[in-house]
C-alpha cells in the first residue's frame, strides 16, 4: 500500500494511493495515519478495503507528512562511500547517528524557506525507514520485520550551522522545513529489498545525485539492529539512512531563492520543493 495524509498543514486527513495512481480519502475508516495505525493488524485492515469505494481526491491536493505524531526523527551521516569521499571524511567504523528536530518535518512538495542569513543550505536525497513495531535489542536478521514502510526524505542541511559553528549536527539539520517526507509511505511488503533501490536528485533540471542503496556502508537492517542497542525504537519513529555523492557541499554550490529541487527513490514517489527567500526575524 501507499498511504498518505492530505489537506492543509495541521488539518491533514488519512488517505491512500490506489493502483491506478488515484489518491483516495480514508477518513471514514481511520481518524489519522498515526503510529498506532502502523501495527501489522491495523495495516491488514486497511489492505482489506476496496480502494474503489473510497472518495477520490483532487489531483492537486496538498500531501503532508505521511505519518502523524512522529516521536523521533533519526538520521545517519556518511553512510554512502562516495559521499564520505566527497566530504573528505573517513568511512565510519560504526553508524554516525544524529537527530533532526521534528519541527523540521514537511510535506513532500511544501516550499522550502531558507533560514535567515543562510548561505550554505544543501540538499540530500535519502531513503527513510518508518518503524511499525517496537524494536529493542533486535537481531539484524529480524530487524526488517519491525519496519512498517519506506519514504523519500530530503535531509536538508545548513552546512555553516552544521560544520562551522561547533557543537552537534542537529542545529544544521533542523530548521523549519528541513525534513520533507513522502509523498507517501510505501508499506514494507512492496519493498522486498531496501538495498536494491535507486535514488536521485535534481536542482533546476540538472541531475546532482544518482545512487543506489546497495552502496550504503550500513544497510537498513544493520542500522535498525544497531540503534536498538542504544534506544528503543517506537512505532512511527523515522530513520533516514544517508545520502550518495553529489551534494552542494561537494560541488561548492548551495541553494538560493528560485531554485527548484526534484528528487525520488525508486518505487517510493517523487518530491518537488521550490526554494524561497528567508523571512525576516
C-alpha positions as CSV (number, residue, x, y, z in Angstrom):
1,X,0.0,0.0,0.0
2,X,0.9,3.6,-0.5
3,X,-0.5,5.6,2.5
4,X,-0.7,9.4,2.7
5,X,-2.1,12.3,4.5
6,X,-3.8,15.1,2.6
7,X,-5.0,18.6,3.2
8,X,-3.8,21.9,4.7
9,X,-0.9,21.9,7.2
10,X,-2.2,21.0,10.6
11,X,-5.5,19.7,9.2
12,X,-4.4,16.6,7.3
13,X,-6.6,13.6,6.8
14,X,-5.6,10.0,6.0
15,X,-5.6,8.6,2.5
16,X,-4.1,6.1,0.2
17,X,-2.9,5.9,-3.4
18,X,-4.7,3.2,-5.4
19,X,-3.0,1.1,-8.1
20,X,-4.2,3.5,-10.8
21,X,-2.4,6.4,-9.1
22,X,-5.5,8.0,-7.8
23,X,-5.3,9.5,-4.3
24,X,-8.3,8.5,-2.1
25,X,-9.7,9.5,1.3
26,X,-9.6,7.1,4.2
27,X,-11.4,9.4,6.7
28,X,-14.4,7.1,7.0
29,X,-12.2,4.3,8.2
30,X,-9.3,5.9,10.1
31,X,-9.0,9.1,12.2
32,X,-5.4,9.7,11.1
33,X,-2.4,7.8,9.9
34,X,-0.6,7.7,13.3
35,X,1.9,5.3,15.0
36,X,-0.9,3.0,16.2
37,X,-2.2,2.6,12.6
38,X,1.2,1.2,11.6
39,X,0.8,-2.0,13.6
40,X,0.6,-5.1,11.4
41,X,-3.1,-5.8,12.4
42,X,-4.1,-2.2,11.6
43,X,-2.3,-2.3,8.2
44,X,-4.1,-5.6,7.4
45,X,-7.4,-4.0,8.0
46,X,-6.5,-1.2,5.5
47,X,-5.4,-3.7,2.9
48,X,-8.8,-5.4,3.1
49,X,-10.5,-2.3,1.9
50,X,-11.6,-1.9,-1.7
51,X,-9.9,1.4,-2.8
52,X,-12.5,2.0,-5.5
53,X,-15.1,2.5,-2.7
54,X,-13.1,5.4,-1.3
55,X,-13.7,9.0,-2.4
56,X,-11.2,10.2,-4.9
57,X,-9.2,13.4,-4.0
58,X,-8.5,16.4,-6.1
59,X,-5.3,15.6,-8.0
60,X,-3.8,18.9,-6.8
61,X,-4.5,18.3,-3.1
62,X,-1.5,19.1,-0.8
63,X,0.2,16.0,0.6
64,X,1.5,16.4,4.1
65,X,3.9,14.3,6.2
66,X,2.7,10.7,5.6
67,X,2.7,9.8,9.3
68,X,1.2,11.9,12.1
69,X,2.7,12.1,15.6
70,X,6.3,11.2,14.7
71,X,8.2,11.0,18.0
72,X,11.8,10.7,16.9
73,X,13.4,11.6,13.6
74,X,16.9,9.9,13.5
75,X,19.4,10.4,10.7
76,X,22.6,8.6,9.7
77,X,25.7,10.5,8.5
78,X,28.4,9.4,6.0
79,X,26.6,6.2,5.1
80,X,27.5,6.1,1.4
81,X,31.1,5.5,0.4
82,X,31.1,8.1,-2.4
83,X,29.6,10.8,-0.1
84,X,32.2,10.2,2.6
85,X,34.8,10.6,-0.1
86,X,33.4,13.9,-1.4
87,X,33.2,15.2,2.2
88,X,36.8,14.2,2.7
89,X,35.9,12.2,5.7
90,X,36.9,8.6,6.6
91,X,34.3,5.9,6.4
92,X,32.8,5.4,9.9
93,X,33.6,2.2,11.8
94,X,30.0,2.5,13.3
95,X,27.0,4.4,12.1
96,X,27.1,8.1,12.7
97,X,23.8,8.9,14.4
98,X,22.2,12.3,14.9
99,X,18.7,13.7,15.2
100,X,16.6,16.1,13.2
101,X,14.1,18.1,15.3
102,X,10.5,17.0,14.4
103,X,9.8,20.7,13.8
104,X,11.7,20.2,10.5
105,X,9.1,17.9,9.1
106,X,7.3,19.0,6.0
107,X,5.2,17.7,3.1
108,X,7.0,16.4,0.0
109,X,6.2,19.4,-2.1
110,X,6.0,22.2,0.5
111,X,8.1,25.2,-0.4
112,X,11.5,25.5,1.4
113,X,12.0,28.8,3.1
114,X,15.7,29.4,3.7
115,X,16.9,30.2,7.2
116,X,17.7,34.0,7.8
117,X,21.2,34.6,6.8
118,X,21.7,31.2,5.3
119,X,24.4,30.9,2.6
120,X,25.1,27.1,2.6
121,X,21.7,25.3,2.6
122,X,22.2,22.0,0.9
123,X,20.2,19.0,-0.4
124,X,20.5,15.3,0.4
125,X,18.1,12.7,-1.1
126,X,17.7,9.7,1.2
127,X,15.7,6.5,1.9
128,X,13.7,6.9,5.1
129,X,12.5,4.0,7.2
130,X,9.4,4.1,9.4
131,X,9.2,1.7,12.4
132,X,6.0,-0.2,12.8
133,X,6.6,-2.3,15.9
134,X,8.7,-1.6,18.9
135,X,12.4,-2.6,18.4
136,X,14.8,-3.1,21.4
137,X,17.9,-5.2,21.2
138,X,16.9,-6.6,17.8
139,X,19.0,-9.1,15.9
140,X,19.9,-8.0,12.4
141,X,18.2,-10.9,10.8
142,X,14.9,-9.9,12.3
143,X,15.3,-6.1,12.0
144,X,13.3,-5.6,8.8
145,X,10.2,-7.3,10.4
146,X,9.9,-4.1,12.6
147,X,9.6,-1.8,9.5
148,X,6.1,-0.5,8.6
149,X,7.3,1.1,5.4
150,X,9.6,3.4,3.5
151,X,9.6,7.0,2.3
152,X,11.6,9.6,0.3
153,X,13.4,12.1,2.5
154,X,15.3,15.3,1.7
155,X,17.7,15.7,4.6
156,X,18.3,19.4,4.1
157,X,21.3,20.9,5.8
158,X,22.7,24.3,6.5
159,X,26.4,23.5,6.3
160,X,27.7,26.6,8.1
161,X,25.4,25.8,11.1
162,X,26.3,22.1,10.9
163,X,30.1,22.2,10.5
164,X,31.5,25.7,11.1
165,X,29.9,26.8,14.4
166,X,30.8,23.9,16.7
167,X,28.5,21.6,18.7
168,X,26.3,18.9,17.3
169,X,25.0,18.5,13.7
170,X,21.4,18.8,14.8
171,X,21.4,22.6,14.6
172,X,22.3,22.5,10.9
173,X,19.7,19.9,10.2
174,X,16.6,21.1,12.0
175,X,15.3,24.4,10.6
176,X,11.7,24.6,9.7
177,X,11.0,22.6,6.5
178,X,14.4,20.8,6.6
179,X,12.8,17.3,6.7
180,X,10.4,16.8,3.8
181,X,9.0,13.2,3.9
182,X,6.8,11.4,1.4
183,X,4.8,11.9,-0.8
184,X,3.5,8.7,0.7
185,X,4.5,5.8,2.9
186,X,5.1,2.6,0.9
187,X,4.5,-0.4,3.2
188,X,7.3,-2.9,3.5
189,X,5.5,-5.7,1.6
190,X,6.0,-3.6,-1.5
191,X,9.8,-3.1,-0.9
192,X,11.2,-6.6,-0.7
193,X,14.8,-5.4,-0.6
194,X,15.6,-1.9,0.6
195,X,19.2,-2.3,-0.5
196,X,18.1,-2.6,-4.2
197,X,16.7,0.9,-4.9
198,X,17.9,3.8,-7.0
199,X,17.7,7.4,-5.6
200,X,18.3,10.7,-7.4
201,X,18.0,14.5,-7.0
202,X,17.9,17.4,-9.5
203,X,18.3,21.1,-9.0
204,X,16.8,23.3,-11.7
205,X,16.7,20.2,-14.0
206,X,20.3,19.3,-13.6
207,X,21.0,15.8,-12.1
208,X,23.1,16.3,-8.9
209,X,22.8,13.0,-7.2
210,X,22.4,9.5,-8.5
211,X,23.0,6.4,-6.4
212,X,21.9,3.0,-5.2
213,X,21.0,1.9,-1.7
214,X,23.3,-1.1,-2.2
215,X,26.2,1.4,-1.7
216,X,25.3,2.1,1.9
217,X,28.1,1.5,4.4
218,X,25.5,0.1,6.8
219,X,22.3,-1.3,5.4
220,X,18.8,-0.8,6.8
221,X,18.7,-4.0,8.8
222,X,22.2,-3.2,10.3
223,X,21.0,0.3,11.2
224,X,17.9,-0.8,13.0
225,X,19.7,-3.5,14.9
226,X,22.5,-1.0,15.9
227,X,20.1,1.7,17.0
228,X,18.0,-0.7,19.0
229,X,21.1,-1.5,21.2
230,X,21.1,2.1,22.5
231,X,17.5,3.2,22.5
232,X,14.0,1.7,22.0
233,X,12.6,2.3,18.5
234,X,8.9,3.0,18.7
235,X,6.1,2.8,16.1
236,X,6.2,5.9,14.0
237,X,9.9,6.6,14.5
238,X,11.7,7.6,11.3
239,X,15.3,6.8,10.4
240,X,16.7,8.5,7.3
241,X,19.6,6.5,6.1
242,X,22.2,8.7,4.4
243,X,22.9,10.2,1.0
244,X,25.0,9.4,-2.0
245,X,27.6,11.8,-3.5
246,X,26.6,15.0,-5.3
247,X,25.5,17.3,-2.5
248,X,26.1,21.0,-2.8
249,X,28.9,21.0,-0.3
250,X,30.9,18.7,-2.6
251,X,30.3,20.9,-5.5
252,X,30.7,24.3,-3.8
253,X,27.1,25.2,-4.8
254,X,24.3,25.9,-2.5
255,X,20.5,26.6,-2.7
256,X,19.3,30.1,-3.5
257,X,15.8,31.6,-3.8
258,X,14.1,30.5,-7.0
259,X,15.8,27.1,-7.2
260,X,13.6,24.0,-7.6
261,X,14.6,20.6,-6.3
262,X,13.1,17.3,-7.6
263,X,14.1,14.0,-6.0
264,X,12.9,10.5,-5.7
265,X,13.6,6.9,-4.6
266,X,12.7,4.0,-6.9
267,X,9.1,2.9,-6.2
268,X,8.5,5.5,-3.4
269,X,7.5,8.5,-5.4
270,X,9.0,12.0,-6.0
271,X,9.3,15.3,-4.1
272,X,9.5,18.8,-5.5
273,X,10.5,21.9,-3.4
274,X,10.7,25.5,-4.5
275,X,13.3,27.5,-2.6
276,X,12.1,30.8,-1.2
277,X,13.9,33.7,0.4
278,X,14.2,33.8,4.2
279,X,11.6,35.5,6.2
280,X,12.7,38.5,8.3
281,X,13.1,37.8,12.0
